[in-house]
Amino acid sequence: MTDLLISLLVFVVIFGGALAGMVVRPLLSEHHLHADSKDVVKLTAGLIGTLTALVLGLLIASAKNTFDQKTNQVRQMTSAVIVLDDLLAQYGPEATSLRKLLRLSIPPLADRIWHEQVNPAGQPARFESSVEARAFDNELQRLSPNNDTQRSLQSRAIAAFTEGAQMRLQLFTQAGSSIPTPFLIIVVFWLSAIFVSVTLFARANTVVTISLFVCALSFAGAIFLVLELDDPFTGLMGISSATLRDALLPLSS
C-alpha cells in the first residue's frame, strides 16, 4: 500500500470519527448532555490531544532524522566514489582499467540500493557483494606500485573504497520502515477519538463540517509527511539515484 493510500485511509478514519459523533449525538438522552459530562469529555479529549501532539511530533522528528541520515549516507558514498576515481587518475595509466570498472559498477550498485530500500517484504536475509564490486576490489589489490607515490595512492584508494563499502552496508542494514505499524495505528485511533468527542456535543452545521474536514485532511497530510520522510527512496520526496549514477564523467577514449 502506497503512502498516499495509507494517508487517505487515515483521513477516512479520522473524519469518520467526526461523522460518528454527529450520528450518535441525536441518540443521547438529556442526562448524557449534562454540563458535567461535557466537562469530562473535554478533559479526556484534551489529555488525548496533548498526548497525540507529543507522539506525532516524535514521529515527524524520527522520520526527518531517517531522511537526513540516508541522504547523508548517499552523499558520502557518492563523495567516496569521486575521491576514489580521482586517486586512480593520479595513480597513472596503469589504473585506467580500474576506472572503467568503477564506472561499470555504479549502475548495478544504485539499482541494488534503491531496490532494497523499496522492497515491501523488508530487507534481504543476508548481504552479498555484487560481482562488479568484488572484481573492482580484486583489481585494486593487485595493483603493483612502482614508487612511494603510487603506494600512497593505492592505500588511499583502498581506504576510500572501504569507506564507500561501509556506507553501502549501513544503507543495507537500515532498509525498511523505522516506524512500527502499531505505533501509527494508535496515533490514528487517538485522533479519531478526539474527533468523536468534538462532534458528540456540538450541533452539526456547514461551518463545523468544513472545519472538521480541513482538520482531518491536515492530520492525514501530517501522516503522509511522516511516511514520505521515513521512506526517502520513493515517493514525492524520494532521494534521486541520479546523484550517484552521474557522479563520474565518462572516460575520454
SELUM-741607 format. One line per 2 residues: number of its first residue (from 1); their letters; for each residue y, z, x of N, C-alpha, C. Coordinates in pm, 1 decimal. Layout:
<rs>
NUM	A	Y Z X Y Z X Y Z X  ...
</rs>
This chain:
<rs>
1	MT	-119.3 0.0 85.0 0.0 0.0 0.0 124.4 0.0 88.7  215.2 -87.5 61.2 335.0 -100.7 142.6 432.2 12.4 113.8
3	DL	527.0 28.3 205.5 627.6 133.6 189.6 709.3 114.6 62.8  738.5 -11.5 29.1 818.4 -38.5 -90.7 743.6 1.5 -217.5
5	LI	615.2 -29.0 -223.6 536.3 6.9 -341.6 524.3 158.5 -355.5  505.8 227.1 -243.0 498.8 373.1 -246.7 630.5 430.7 -297.1
7	SL	741.9 375.2 -249.6 873.0 423.3 -291.9 896.0 398.0 -440.7  851.2 282.5 -489.3 863.0 253.9 -632.2 778.6 350.8 -714.9
9	LV	660.0 383.7 -663.3 574.1 481.0 -731.6 641.5 618.5 -734.4  705.4 654.6 -624.9 778.7 781.4 -619.2 890.8 782.5 -722.8
11	FV	962.7 671.3 -734.4 1069.7 661.5 -833.3 1015.3 679.5 -974.7  903.4 614.6 -1002.4 842.9 624.3 -1135.9 803.2 768.1 -1166.8
13	VI	745.1 836.0 -1069.0 700.8 974.6 -1090.0 821.0 1066.7 -1112.5  924.0 1050.2 -1029.8 1040.7 1138.1 -1040.8 1116.9 1113.5 -1171.0
15	FG	1147.1 986.2 -1199.0 1220.2 955.5 -1322.2 1133.5 983.6 -1444.1  1001.9 968.7 -1426.7 910.8 1004.2 -1535.5 919.2 1151.7 -1569.2
17	GA	944.3 1235.0 -1467.9 963.9 1377.6 -1494.0 1085.2 1401.8 -1582.0  1192.6 1326.9 -1554.1 1312.7 1339.9 -1637.3 1284.0 1297.3 -1780.9
19	LA	1212.2 1187.6 -1797.6 1178.2 1141.6 -1932.8 1085.6 1239.7 -2003.0  995.1 1301.0 -1925.9 904.9 1400.2 -1984.8 983.3 1519.0 -2038.4
21	GM	1085.7 1561.0 -1962.8 1169.3 1671.5 -2010.8 1242.0 1636.2 -2138.9  1288.4 1510.2 -2149.0 1355.8 1465.7 -2270.8 1261.2 1465.7 -2391.0
23	VV	1135.9 1429.5 -2365.3 1038.1 1423.9 -2474.4 999.0 1564.2 -2520.3  985.5 1655.4 -2424.5 941.1 1791.2 -2456.7 1051.2 1872.3 -2524.7
25	RP	1177.9 1845.4 -2490.9 1288.8 1927.1 -2541.2 1291.6 1941.1 -2692.8  1278.4 1833.4 -2771.8 1281.4 1849.9 -2918.2 1164.8 1933.0 -2973.3
27	LL	1060.0 1946.0 -2894.5 942.6 2020.5 -2940.6 955.6 2170.9 -2917.5  1056.9 2212.9 -2841.7 1074.3 2354.2 -2811.1 1135.4 2428.2 -2929.7
29	SE	1088.3 2548.5 -2951.1 1144.8 2632.1 -3058.3 1270.8 2700.7 -3006.8  1341.1 2769.2 -3096.8 1468.4 2829.0 -3062.3 1456.2 2937.2 -2955.1
31	HH	1348.8 3016.8 -2961.7 1337.5 3125.0 -2864.1 1310.2 3071.2 -2723.4  1260.5 2946.0 -2715.0 1241.6 2882.7 -2583.6 1375.2 2837.6 -2524.1
33	LH	1474.0 2817.2 -2612.1 1604.1 2769.2 -2566.4 1704.4 2882.8 -2548.5  1653.4 3004.6 -2543.4 1740.3 3121.1 -2527.2 1809.2 3116.0 -2391.0
35	AD	1923.8 3179.3 -2382.2 2002.7 3177.4 -2258.6 1924.9 3234.3 -2140.5  1844.5 3338.5 -2165.2 1765.1 3397.1 -2057.0 1664.6 3295.8 -2002.5
37	SK	1604.6 3219.3 -2092.1 1508.2 3117.2 -2049.7 1576.1 3010.7 -1965.5  1695.1 2971.8 -2006.4 1769.5 2871.2 -1930.0 1804.0 2923.0 -1790.4
39	DV	1841.9 3049.9 -1783.9 1877.2 3106.8 -1653.4 1756.8 3108.2 -1559.3  1641.7 3144.0 -1613.2 1520.5 3148.8 -1530.3 1484.0 3009.3 -1481.3
41	VK	1491.1 2910.7 -1571.4 1458.0 2773.3 -1533.2 1556.2 2722.4 -1428.4  1685.2 2752.5 -1447.7 1785.2 2709.9 -1349.2 1762.0 2775.0 -1213.4
43	LT	1721.7 2903.3 -1215.4 1696.1 2974.5 -1090.2 1576.7 2912.9 -1016.2  1468.6 2890.1 -1089.8 1349.8 2832.2 -1025.5 1376.8 2690.4 -977.4
45	AG	1451.2 2613.1 -1055.6 1485.2 2476.6 -1014.1 1572.3 2478.4 -889.3  1664.7 2576.3 -882.6 1749.1 2587.4 -763.9 1668.7 2622.7 -639.8
47	LI	1572.7 2714.2 -655.3 1487.0 2751.3 -542.3 1403.2 2633.3 -495.3  1344.7 2561.7 -591.2 1264.6 2444.0 -555.8 1351.9 2336.6 -491.7
49	GT	1474.5 2320.7 -544.6 1565.9 2222.1 -488.0 1602.3 2254.1 -343.9  1625.9 2382.9 -316.4 1657.8 2423.4 -179.0 1540.6 2397.2 -86.1
51	LT	1421.3 2434.6 -131.4 1300.9 2412.4 -51.0 1276.8 2263.5 -27.8  1299.1 2183.1 -132.9 1279.8 2038.3 -120.7 1378.6 1977.1 -22.9
53	AL	1503.3 2023.1 -27.0 1604.7 1971.2 65.3 1567.5 2000.8 210.0  1516.3 2121.8 234.7 1475.6 2157.6 370.8 1359.2 2071.6 419.0
55	VL	1259.3 2057.6 333.5 1139.8 1981.2 372.1 1173.0 1833.5 387.1  1254.3 1779.8 295.5 1291.4 1639.0 304.6 1373.0 1613.3 431.3
57	GL	1457.4 1708.9 468.1 1531.7 1696.4 592.8 1439.7 1695.3 713.6  1336.1 1780.3 710.2 1238.5 1782.7 819.2 1161.4 1651.4 826.3
59	LI	1127.7 1594.3 710.3 1056.0 1466.7 707.2 1139.4 1355.5 770.1  1267.2 1350.1 733.8 1354.8 1247.3 788.4 1371.7 1265.6 938.7
61	AS	1389.4 1390.7 982.2 1405.0 1417.8 1125.6 1279.4 1380.3 1203.1  1162.2 1413.1 1146.1 1035.6 1379.8 1212.7 1015.6 1229.0 1221.6
63	AK	1045.7 1158.0 1111.6 1030.0 1012.7 1111.1 1128.2 946.8 1207.8  1251.5 997.3 1213.6 1350.7 942.7 1307.2 1307.8 966.8 1451.3
65	NT	1250.5 1082.8 1478.0 1202.0 1112.8 1612.5 1088.5 1018.4 1651.9  998.7 989.3 1556.5 889.4 895.1 1582.4 943.9 755.9 1612.6
67	FD	1042.9 713.4 1533.9 1102.5 581.5 1553.1 1167.3 571.4 1690.9  1247.3 670.8 1726.2 1315.4 669.3 1856.0 1216.4 674.8 1971.6
69	QK	1112.9 755.0 1956.0 1013.7 770.4 2062.2 941.2 639.3 2089.9  895.2 573.9 1984.8 822.1 448.9 2003.7 913.5 336.5 2049.8
71	TN	1037.9 337.4 2004.1 1133.5 238.3 2051.6 1158.2 253.4 2200.9  1174.6 377.0 2245.6 1195.2 402.1 2388.0 1072.6 365.0 2470.5
73	QV	953.9 387.4 2416.0 832.3 352.0 2488.7 820.4 200.7 2507.0  856.4 126.4 2403.2 854.2 -19.9 2414.7 958.1 -65.5 2517.3
75	RQ	1075.5 -3.9 2516.6 1179.3 -40.1 2613.8 1134.8 -6.9 2756.0  1073.5 108.6 2773.6 1026.3 146.5 2906.9 916.6 53.3 2955.9
77	MT	828.5 14.1 2864.0 722.9 -79.5 2902.1 783.3 -214.2 2941.2  882.4 -259.3 2865.7 949.3 -384.8 2898.2 1018.8 -376.2 3033.2
79	SA	1084.2 -263.1 3058.4 1150.7 -243.7 3187.5 1050.2 -244.8 3301.9  934.3 -182.0 3279.6 830.7 -178.9 3383.3 780.1 -319.2 3414.6
81	VI	769.1 -402.4 3311.4 723.7 -540.2 3332.0 826.3 -619.3 3413.2  954.5 -601.7 3380.2 1059.9 -673.0 3452.5 1065.3 -628.3 3598.7
83	VL	1057.6 -496.2 3621.7 1058.5 -443.9 3758.8 937.9 -494.7 3836.4  822.1 -497.4 3771.1 700.3 -544.5 3836.7 713.7 -690.7 3879.1
85	DD	768.0 -772.6 3791.0 786.2 -913.6 3825.3 886.3 -929.7 3939.2  992.0 -849.2 3938.7 1092.0 -857.1 4045.1 1032.0 -817.0 4180.2
87	LL	948.2 -715.9 4181.4 882.6 -672.8 4305.7 788.9 -780.5 4359.5  718.3 -846.2 4268.1 627.8 -953.9 4310.4 706.6 -1073.4 4362.9
89	AQ	823.8 -1098.4 4303.0 907.6 -1208.0 4352.3 955.9 -1179.0 4493.7  988.5 -1051.7 4520.1 1032.1 -1014.0 4654.5 916.9 -1018.8 4754.7
91	YG	796.5 -1000.6 4705.2 679.9 -999.0 4794.6 662.8 -1132.9 4865.6  689.0 -1240.3 4791.4 678.6 -1372.0 4853.1 588.7 -1467.3 4775.8
93	PE	568.8 -1587.1 4829.6 487.8 -1688.5 4762.2 343.5 -1643.8 4738.0  295.0 -1547.6 4817.6 156.8 -1501.8 4800.1 134.0 -1436.7 4663.1
95	AT	241.0 -1390.9 4599.7 229.0 -1322.8 4470.9 261.8 -1413.7 4352.3  278.2 -1543.4 4378.2 312.9 -1635.6 4269.0 204.3 -1639.4 4162.6
97	SL	78.6 -1641.1 4204.8 -31.2 -1643.0 4107.2 -31.5 -1515.8 4022.0  5.7 -1403.2 4083.5 13.7 -1277.5 4008.5 126.1 -1282.1 3904.7
99	RK	238.3 -1342.3 3941.1 349.7 -1352.9 3847.3 311.6 -1441.7 3728.6  235.3 -1546.5 3754.7 188.0 -1630.9 3644.2 90.8 -1554.1 3555.7
101	LL	2.6 -1477.4 3617.8 -93.8 -1398.3 3542.1 -23.4 -1291.0 3459.3  85.1 -1235.1 3514.9 162.4 -1135.6 3441.2 221.7 -1196.0 3314.2
103	RL	273.3 -1316.9 3324.7 330.1 -1383.3 3206.6 223.0 -1416.0 3103.3  105.1 -1450.9 3149.4 -3.9 -1480.3 3056.0 -55.4 -1355.0 2985.4
105	SI	-37.2 -1239.7 3047.7 -90.9 -1115.7 2990.8 1.2 -1053.3 2886.7  128.7 -1094.4 2883.6 224.2 -1029.8 2792.6 195.9 -1060.8 2645.1
107	PP	174.9 -1187.7 2604.1 147.9 -1212.7 2461.5 26.5 -1137.3 2406.6  -89.1 -1136.7 2477.0 -201.9 -1056.2 2425.9 -169.2 -907.4 2418.8
109	LA	-90.5 -859.5 2515.4 -51.2 -718.4 2514.9 30.7 -685.7 2390.8  130.2 -768.6 2361.4 214.0 -745.5 2242.6 131.7 -755.8 2115.0
111	DR	42.0 -853.8 2109.5 -42.2 -870.3 1990.1 -126.5 -745.8 1963.9  -184.8 -689.8 2069.2 -271.0 -573.3 2053.4 -191.3 -450.3 2012.8
113	IW	-74.5 -430.8 2072.7 7.5 -313.3 2039.9 49.9 -317.9 1893.4  105.8 -430.2 1849.5 155.0 -439.7 1712.1 39.8 -437.3 1612.3
115	HE	-76.1 -490.3 1650.3 -191.1 -487.7 1559.8 -243.3 -344.9 1544.5  -250.0 -270.8 1652.1 -297.5 -131.8 1645.8 -205.9 -46.0 1561.3
117	QV	-74.6 -68.4 1574.2 21.8 16.3 1505.2 24.0 -8.4 1355.0  -11.3 -129.7 1312.8 -6.9 -160.2 1169.7 -144.6 -156.7 1106.4
119	NP	-246.8 -121.2 1182.9 -383.0 -118.0 1130.7 -394.0 -10.1 1023.9  -420.5 -47.1 896.2 -425.7 52.9 790.0 -539.6 151.5 804.9
121	AG	-640.7 114.5 881.9 -756.0 203.4 898.3 -731.5 310.2 1002.7  -613.8 309.8 1065.7 -584.8 407.3 1169.5 -612.9 351.4 1306.0
123	QP	-598.3 434.2 1406.6 -615.5 387.3 1541.9 -762.0 360.7 1573.0  -792.5 267.2 1663.9 -930.0 237.6 1700.4 -998.8 358.7 1760.5
125	AR	-1132.5 356.7 1763.1 -1210.1 471.1 1810.3 -1185.3 498.3 1958.0  -1174.9 393.8 2037.3 -1151.1 414.0 2180.0 -1067.5 299.1 2234.9
127	FE	-1005.4 326.8 2348.0 -916.1 228.6 2408.4 -992.9 141.6 2507.2  -962.8 13.0 2505.8 -1022.2 -80.7 2600.7 -911.0 -166.5 2659.9
129	SS	-909.9 -173.6 2792.5 -811.0 -258.5 2859.1 -841.4 -404.9 2830.3  -736.8 -485.4 2820.3 -755.7 -627.7 2795.6 -808.1 -696.7 2921.1
131	VE	-866.9 -811.5 2901.0 -919.2 -889.7 3014.4 -805.7 -928.0 3108.7  -690.8 -964.1 3051.5 -576.5 -1004.8 3133.2 -525.4 -888.3 3218.9
133	AR	-523.0 -767.4 3161.1 -474.6 -651.2 3236.1 -569.1 -617.1 3351.0  -697.4 -623.3 3325.1 -793.7 -594.0 3431.8 -785.3 -697.4 3543.4
135	AF	-769.5 -825.0 3504.5 -760.3 -930.6 3605.3 -634.1 -913.7 3689.7  -523.7 -877.8 3623.5 -399.4 -857.6 3697.8 -412.2 -739.9 3794.1
137	DN	-470.9 -631.1 3748.1 -487.9 -513.3 3832.9 -574.9 -545.9 3955.0  -681.7 -620.2 3934.0 -769.6 -656.5 4046.1 -697.1 -742.7 4148.6
139	EL	-620.1 -840.1 4099.4 -546.2 -927.2 4190.0 -436.9 -851.4 4265.3  -374.6 -756.8 4197.8 -270.0 -676.7 4261.7 -328.7 -590.4 4373.6
141	QR	-444.4 -534.7 4349.1 -508.9 -451.6 4450.9 -558.3 -535.9 4569.2  -586.9 -664.0 4544.8 -641.2 -749.4 4651.3 -534.0 -810.2 4740.8
143	LS	-408.0 -789.5 4707.8 -302.4 -842.8 4794.6 -317.6 -788.4 4936.8  -295.4 -875.3 5035.0 -306.9 -835.2 5176.6 -169.5 -841.9 5242.0
145	PN	-98.1 -729.3 5245.2 36.6 -728.3 5303.8 33.8 -763.5 5452.8  132.7 -837.7 5497.5 141.1 -878.5 5638.4 238.2 -792.6 5718.6
147	ND	319.1 -712.9 5650.4 415.6 -629.5 5720.7 446.2 -506.1 5635.1  529.8 -419.2 5689.7 561.9 -294.5 5620.4 638.1 -319.4 5489.3
149	TQ	721.0 -421.7 5490.0 797.3 -452.8 5368.7 704.4 -490.4 5254.2  607.9 -576.4 5282.7 513.6 -616.9 5179.5 424.9 -500.3 5136.0
151	RS	388.8 -413.5 5229.7 309.7 -297.4 5192.7 387.9 -206.0 5096.8  517.1 -188.4 5127.3 601.0 -107.8 5039.6 614.9 -171.3 4901.2
153	LQ	634.2 -303.3 4899.6 647.2 -374.2 4771.4 518.1 -366.6 4690.6  404.4 -376.1 4757.5 277.5 -365.2 4686.6 260.7 -226.2 4625.3
155	SR	295.6 -122.7 4700.1 284.1 14.4 4649.3 375.3 35.1 4528.7  496.8 -15.9 4538.1 590.2 -1.6 4427.0 544.5 -83.0 4306.4
157	AI	484.5 -198.7 4329.4 432.6 -280.8 4219.2 317.5 -209.7 4149.1  230.8 -146.2 4226.6 119.5 -69.6 4167.4 173.8 46.1 4084.5
159	AA	278.3 112.6 4134.8 339.9 223.1 4060.6 402.4 173.5 3930.2  469.5 58.3 3934.8 529.8 1.5 3813.6 422.3 -37.7 3712.4
161	FT	313.8 -94.8 3762.1 203.1 -132.2 3673.0 141.6 -7.8 3608.9  126.8 98.3 3687.7 71.1 223.5 3635.6 161.9 284.5 3529.8
163	EG	293.6 277.2 3552.7 388.7 330.0 3454.9 379.0 254.1 3322.4  371.2 121.4 3331.1 355.8 41.5 3210.0 226.1 72.7 3137.7
165	AQ	117.6 95.6 3214.2 -11.3 128.9 3153.6 -6.1 263.2 3082.3  67.6 357.9 3138.6 82.1 488.3 3073.7 158.2 476.7 2941.8
167	MR	263.1 395.4 2939.0 336.4 371.5 2813.7 245.4 307.5 2709.9  162.9 216.1 2757.9 67.9 148.5 2669.2 -30.3 248.5 2606.8
169	LQ	-81.1 340.9 2686.3 -174.5 441.4 2636.0 -106.9 536.4 2537.9  17.3 570.0 2564.2 89.4 658.2 2472.9 106.9 593.6 2336.0
171	LF	139.6 464.6 2334.8 152.6 394.1 2207.2 18.7 389.2 2134.5  -89.5 376.0 2210.9 -223.1 370.6 2150.1 -257.2 504.1 2083.7
173	TQ	-230.8 613.4 2153.6 -267.1 744.6 2100.6 -177.3 788.5 1985.0  -59.4 727.1 1973.6 33.9 764.3 1867.6 30.5 666.9 1750.4
175	AG	-71.0 581.4 1746.5 -80.6 484.4 1637.4 -105.5 556.6 1505.1  -54.9 498.7 1397.2 -73.8 557.9 1265.9 45.2 643.5 1224.5
177	SS	38.8 694.4 1102.9 148.7 773.2 1047.6 146.5 915.3 1101.6  265.3 969.4 1125.7 276.4 1107.2 1172.5 304.6 1204.1 1058.2
179	IP	321.4 1151.0 936.2 349.8 1234.3 819.9 224.7 1244.0 733.2  167.0 1363.3 716.8 46.7 1378.8 633.4 74.8 1342.4 487.7
181	TP	-17.9 1273.4 426.3 -1.5 1232.0 286.5 17.0 1350.7 191.5  -62.2 1460.1 204.7 -40.8 1575.4 114.9 101.0 1631.7 124.1
183	FL	158.6 1627.1 241.5 295.9 1673.9 260.8 391.4 1594.6 172.7  373.3 1463.9 171.9 459.4 1375.3 93.7 436.5 1395.1 -56.1
185	II	311.6 1414.3 -95.1 278.1 1433.4 -236.3 343.3 1560.5 -290.9  340.6 1666.7 -212.0 400.4 1793.2 -255.5 550.8 1778.5 -275.2
187	VV	617.3 1707.2 -184.6 762.2 1686.3 -197.5 793.7 1609.8 -325.5  715.1 1507.5 -354.0 737.2 1428.6 -476.3 713.3 1514.8 -600.0
189	FW	612.7 1601.5 -593.7 587.1 1693.0 -707.0 704.7 1785.6 -729.4  760.7 1839.3 -621.1 876.7 1926.9 -633.6 994.0 1853.1 -697.8
191	LS	1016.3 1729.4 -654.4 1127.2 1652.1 -708.2 1109.3 1625.0 -858.0  988.6 1590.4 -897.1 963.7 1564.8 -1039.3 980.1 1691.7 -1122.1
193	AI	940.4 1806.9 -1064.1 958.0 1934.4 -1134.9 1105.8 1964.5 -1156.5  1188.0 1933.5 -1057.3 1332.6 1954.9 -1070.4 1389.4 1869.6 -1183.6
195	FV	1345.6 1743.9 -1190.1 1396.7 1653.6 -1293.9 1350.5 1696.7 -1433.0  1230.4 1750.8 -1441.5 1183.7 1802.9 -1570.3 1273.5 1918.5 -1615.8
197	SV	1302.9 2009.0 -1523.1 1384.3 2125.7 -1558.7 1526.0 2086.1 -1597.8  1578.3 1977.9 -1536.8 1714.9 1934.2 -1567.3 1726.3 1886.1 -1711.1
199	TL	1630.9 1807.8 -1755.8 1638.1 1748.4 -1889.9 1574.1 1835.4 -1997.6  1513.9 1946.9 -1955.2 1445.8 2031.6 -2052.7 1544.7 2098.5 -2148.1
201	FA	1666.3 2126.2 -2099.1 1766.4 2193.7 -2181.8 1890.9 2110.1 -2203.7  1894.5 1988.8 -2149.1 2012.0 1902.9 -2164.7 1986.7 1796.7 -2271.0
203	RA	2085.9 1772.6 -2352.3 2073.1 1668.5 -2454.2 2083.7 1531.2 -2388.0  1991.7 1443.7 -2420.7 1988.7 1311.5 -2359.2 2099.2 1223.1 -2415.8
205	NT	2169.0 1152.7 -2328.2 2266.1 1051.5 -2367.2 2273.1 947.4 -2256.5  2354.1 847.0 -2274.6 2358.8 736.4 -2178.6 2403.9 782.7 -2040.7
207	VV	2505.7 867.0 -2037.2 2557.7 914.3 -1908.6 2451.6 995.2 -1833.6  2384.6 1085.4 -1904.6 2280.2 1167.8 -1842.3 2166.9 1080.7 -1790.6
209	TI	2123.7 984.2 -1871.5 2012.3 898.0 -1831.4 2046.8 814.5 -1708.4  2167.3 758.4 -1706.5 2208.7 677.9 -1591.5 2219.4 763.9 -1466.4
211	SL	2274.3 883.9 -1481.7 2287.1 974.7 -1366.8 2150.7 1009.9 -1309.6  2056.7 1042.0 -1396.7 1921.5 1075.5 -1351.4 1852.6 954.3 -1289.2
213	FV	1878.9 836.6 -1345.8 1820.8 713.8 -1290.3 1869.8 690.8 -1147.4  2000.2 703.5 -1127.3 2058.0 683.3 -993.6 2006.6 788.9 -896.1
215	CA	1996.2 912.2 -943.5 1948.2 1020.7 -858.3 1801.8 998.0 -817.7  1718.4 959.6 -914.8 1577.9 931.9 -884.2 1564.9 814.1 -787.8
217	LS	1648.6 713.3 -807.2 1648.4 597.3 -717.8 1689.3 638.1 -576.9  1783.5 730.9 -567.1 1829.0 778.5 -436.2 1718.6 854.3 -363.3
219	FA	1646.5 939.0 -436.2 1535.8 1011.7 -373.8 1424.4 916.2 -331.1  1396.8 815.6 -414.9 1296.8 715.8 -377.7 1340.7 639.3 -253.5
221	GA	1472.9 613.3 -243.8 1525.6 548.3 -123.8 1508.7 634.8 -0.3  1524.8 766.8 -17.2 1505.3 858.1 96.0 1359.3 855.3 142.4
223	IF	1266.9 853.3 48.7 1124.3 845.2 84.0 1094.9 712.0 152.2  1156.5 605.3 103.1 1138.4 473.6 165.7 1190.0 475.3 309.2
225	LV	1304.0 540.4 330.6 1359.2 551.4 465.5 1264.6 628.1 557.1  1206.4 735.4 506.4 1111.3 814.8 585.0 990.5 730.4 624.2
227	LE	935.4 657.5 528.3 817.2 575.6 555.1 847.6 463.0 653.4  965.6 403.2 640.7 1004.3 294.8 731.2 1023.3 345.4 874.3
229	LD	1088.9 459.3 888.5 1111.2 515.4 1021.8 980.9 563.0 1085.3  889.0 609.3 1002.5 763.1 660.8 1055.1 669.3 549.4 1099.4
231	DP	694.2 426.7 1053.6 610.6 312.6 1090.9 701.0 203.7 1147.4  749.1 222.7 1271.0 854.6 135.6 1325.4 809.1 -3.1 1369.2
233	FT	682.2 -35.5 1355.2 634.8 -167.1 1398.0 621.6 -264.2 1280.9  657.3 -219.8 1160.3 653.2 -306.7 1042.9 777.6 -280.5 958.6
235	GL	791.6 -356.3 851.5 897.2 -330.5 755.0 1033.4 -383.7 795.0  1133.2 -342.1 717.4 1269.2 -392.1 737.4 1329.4 -345.1 868.7
237	MG	1292.3 -226.5 915.3 1347.6 -170.4 1037.8 1246.8 -173.1 1152.4  1148.3 -260.9 1142.5 1044.0 -266.5 1243.4 1094.6 -310.9 1380.0
239	IS	1033.7 -255.6 1483.2 1065.3 -296.5 1619.8 1011.3 -437.2 1642.6  1095.6 -526.0 1691.8 1052.8 -663.0 1715.9 975.7 -672.9 1847.2
241	SA	869.4 -753.1 1846.5 792.7 -773.9 1968.9 858.8 -876.9 2060.5  966.2 -939.7 2011.3 1033.1 -1042.9 2090.8 1090.3 -986.8 2220.3
243	TL	1132.7 -859.9 2216.7 1189.0 -798.8 2338.0 1087.3 -797.8 2450.7  964.0 -762.5 2419.1 858.1 -759.6 2520.0 810.8 -899.9 2554.4
245	RD	795.6 -985.0 2452.8 744.0 -1120.6 2475.8 840.4 -1203.9 2561.1  970.2 -1182.7 2543.0 1070.8 -1263.5 2613.8 1129.4 -1190.6 2734.2
247	AL	1058.1 -1089.5 2782.6 1111.1 -1010.3 2894.9 1122.7 -1092.5 3022.5  1030.6 -1188.3 3043.5 1028.0 -1264.9 3167.5 1058.5 -1411.9 3140.3
249	LP	1140.3 -1470.0 3225.2 1168.8 -1613.1 3215.7 1052.3 -1692.8 3272.3  1029.8 -1812.9 3222.2 920.9 -1895.9 3277.6 945.0 -1926.5 3425.1
251	LS	837.6 -1931.0 3500.5 848.7 -1964.5 3643.0 880.7 -2111.9 3658.5  971.4 -2141.7 3750.4 1002.3 -2283.5 3778.7 887.3 -2345.2 3853.5
253	S	852.7 -2471.6 3823.5 739.3 -2534.9 3888.6 772.2 -2567.3 4033.5
</rs>
